[in-house]
């Protein structure tokens, strides 16, 4: 992207524009989520294309996380949900707002330690997934194949020295390492969409630039990334498409280069702080 982010080094995160695919890998149509009679998401629609980054941006309470979790079929307790959520992979389509696309959508939460079992080593967390995928192989090959899959997933998640890391417990890892272990779990499961929820919150500029590189690499493998983010520098560095939410509704959406450079809605201009991305 041509913009030089103020807090994410431009030379570390330049991401080539990815050509749009014809068919979306995930689609949300007219999603409405009500809790106690109040709509926290109201008529949201979006399409997520393979190999691209779709950024959902907005203030706190705008509906970003609720929309992102809808791709997994997860909603707040007691929510009344209408609309349609579909995820496609290998010619198969999962549909229905409550159906979660098991394995097809991975989720990297803002606090990754919350989804890692603190009593199990990283090797156990990942090997259980890998073993389930090689159960069809002869018994003598299963362990070696599972191990190879785990190490490959760690490499794809940009975790160096995987052998040593496998012996550690989650609490012995940094926040960035925990995040990458969760990402490795999603890659092992064969996720076609990865929802990343505020992946750079509370991190320094160098760590943020590495998160950008990591997610760009995931998109480069043909996996769709749905980025829930308030960090506009990260959005500028990564996003192909931007969806702007306010009070549960989409107020503007479109290609990142156009929207960040020439926002059309007053709320988008306010969100950008009257500092739209300058032309190259």
N, C-alpha and C positions, 0 to 999 in steps of 0.2 A: 504494500500500500504506500502511496506517496507521502502520507502524513508522517511527520516526525513527532512521536509521542513525547510528552514532556517528562513522563516518569517511567516509561518503558523504552530502553534504548532501541532506536530505529534499526540499527544495523543488525541487532540480534533477533529481530522478529519479523523481518520482511517476508510477507507471504504472497506468492504469486496468485493472481486471480484464477479461480477454478471455474471451468466451464460448467454451465448448468446442465444437469441430466434432464431427460424428458419426463420420466415418471418419478414422483416423490416416493421416498422410502417410508415416510410417515406423513399423516395428514390429520388435522383437527378441523372439524366443521361445526360451526355454530355452538361451541361448547359453553354451557351455562352451569355454574356451580353455586348453589345456594346453601348457606349455613344459617340456621335460625331465622329464615325468611329474608336474609340479606344476600344479594348476589355478590360474591367475591370474584367471580369470573362471569362475564356477561356477553355472550355471543362472539367468542373468540374463534377465529379461523386462521389457519396457517398451513403451509406446505413445506416439508423438509426434504431437501434433495440429497442424494448420495454424494459424499465427498465434499460437502459444503458446510460452512458454519453459519447457523442461523442464531442471531443474538436477540434475546428478549430483554428489553431495557425498560426501566421505569423506576419511580420512587418506591420506597418501602410500602407494601400493601397494594401494589398495582396489579398483582395477580400472576407475576412471573413464575414463582415456584409452583403454585397450584396448576398452572398450565403445563409446566414441564413435567410434573409428576403425573399428569393425566396420561402421558404417553406410556407410563408404567401401569396404568389402571389404578392408581392410588389417589385417594381424596381424603379431606378431613373427616373425622368421625361425624356421622349423622348428616352428611352432605346429601342434598338432592341434586342429581346430575342429569342433564339432558344434552343431546348433541351426538356427535359421532367422532370416534378416534380410531384411526386405522394405521397399522404398521405392516409393511410389505417386505418380504425377503424370499428369494428363491422361488418366486411364483406363487407363494402363499400369502394370504391376507388375513390378519387378525382384526376383528372389528368389534364395536360395542364399547361404550364408555367404561364399563366395569371389567372388561376382559383383560388384563395385562398381557403384554407381549413378552412372555417368559423367555429370557435369554436374548431376545432381539433388541431390547433397550437396556442399556446400562446406566447406572446413576452414580455420579461422583458428588457426594454431598459437601456442603461447606465445611463440615467438621468430620473428616473421614474416619477418625477414631471411633465414632459412634456406630459404625457398621462393621467394625473389625472385632472379633472375639478376643478379648485381652488374655484369655487363658490358653490360647493356641498359637503356636509358632506360625510364621508366615508360610513355611513349607506345608503345614497341615491345611491352612486356609486355601491355598491354591491347588494342592495335590488332590484334594477331595473332588474338585471340579474336573480336573484333568482325568482322573481315574474313571469318572462316569462317562467320559467321551471315548475312552479306549477299551470299554468293557467287551467289545466285540472281538478284540484281538486275542490270540492264544495267550494263556496265562503267563508264560515266560517272557512275553514281549510287553506286557502291560506296564510294569514299573518303569522300564527304560523309556517307553513312549510318553508316559505321563510326565516323567522328569523333563524330557526334552520339550514338551509343550509348555511346562511351567517356566523353564528358562527362556524360551522364546517369547512368552508373554511379558516377562520381566524386561527383556531387551526392547520389545516394542513399546513398553511403557517408559523407556529410558531410565531404567534402574540399573546402574552399574554394579558389578561384583555381586551378581545374583546368588551365587553359591553361598557367600558369607551372609547375605541378607536373609536367606531362607531359615537360618538358625535362630533368628531373633524373634522376639515377641513384639506386638504392635507398639507397646509403650517405649520400646527401645529405638523406635524410628522417629525421625523428624516429621513434622506435619506434611512436608512435601513428599517424603518417602511413603507415608501412609496414604496420601492421595494417589500416588502411582501404584501402590499395591491394589487399591480399589479399582483403578483403571485396568490393571492386569487381570483382575477377576472378570471384568466386563469383556475384555478381549478374549479370554479363555472361553467364555460362554458363547462367543460368536456374535456379539452385539453388532447390529447394523446402525444403531443410533446410540450416541452417548450424551446424556444430559449432564452438564457440568454446572453445578449450582454455586455461584460466587467463588470460583476456584482461586482467586487472587486476593481475597479479603485478608487484611492484616499482614501481607507479605511485602518484603522490600522490593526495590525495582529489579534487582538481578533475579530474584526468585520469580517475580511476575513474568519476566522475559522468558524464563525457562518453561513456565506453565504455557505461555503462548506457543513456544516452539513445540512442546509436547502435544498440545491439542491440534496444531497445524499438521504435525506428523500423522496423527490419527485420521484427520480429514484426508490427508494425502494417500491413505490406504483405502479410500473409498467409503469410509464410515462417515455418517452424518453426525455433526456435533450441534447440539442445542445448548447455547451458552446463556445462562441466566446471570446477568451481570450489571452492576452499576458503575464499573470502572470503564469510562469511555475511551481511555487510551488503549485498553485491551480490546475493546470492541472495534476501534479503528484499525488495530493491527491484525485482527483475525477475521472479522465478519464478512461474509458474502451478502447476507440478507439481514435486515434489521426490522424488528417488530417493536413498536413503541406502545407500551401499555399505560393506561391511567385509570384508576378506580375500576379495574377489571375489564376494561374495554380497549380495543385496538384503536388508537387515534391516528396512526400513520404506519405504513410499512413499505418496504421496497428495497432495491439494491443498496448496499451500504455506501457505495461511492456517491450515489445520487443523494441519498437521504442525509448523510453526514455533511455533505457539501452544500446542499440546498434544501434544508428542511422546509416543508410546506405548512405544517400545523403549528399554531402558536405554542402549544404545550411542548412540542419537540424542540422548538427554538429555546424555550425556557429551560428545558432539560439539558440542552447543550450549553447553557449559560451564554447564549448569544455568541458562541465561539464555534460556528460550524467549521468543518474541515476546509481549509483553503484549497483552491485549485492547484494542481502541480505546477 
